[in-house]
Amino acid sequence: MFDLYTTRTDIIKINENDKVGMLKEEYIKLNNYNSSKIKIRLFFGGTELKDENEIFKYKIKDNFTVQVNKIELE
């Protein structure tokens, strides 16, 4: 996953049957973010990934990059 603001890359291993929401949770845990103070949006191939969809629906494969848009909540 590539964070658009920090230009940092994180590697997260997931199953293609996992939901996007789980991927977001793993990203938040990996970076020690407080989930009540941040909103994460994920993009792949110009499409925003929806939490309720499985990863395979977006045709994301090994070594593909998912972009992260991080919004700090007040």
Helices and strands as residue ranges (DSSP letters): E 2-3, H 20-30, E 38-44, E 47-48, G 55-58, E 67-72
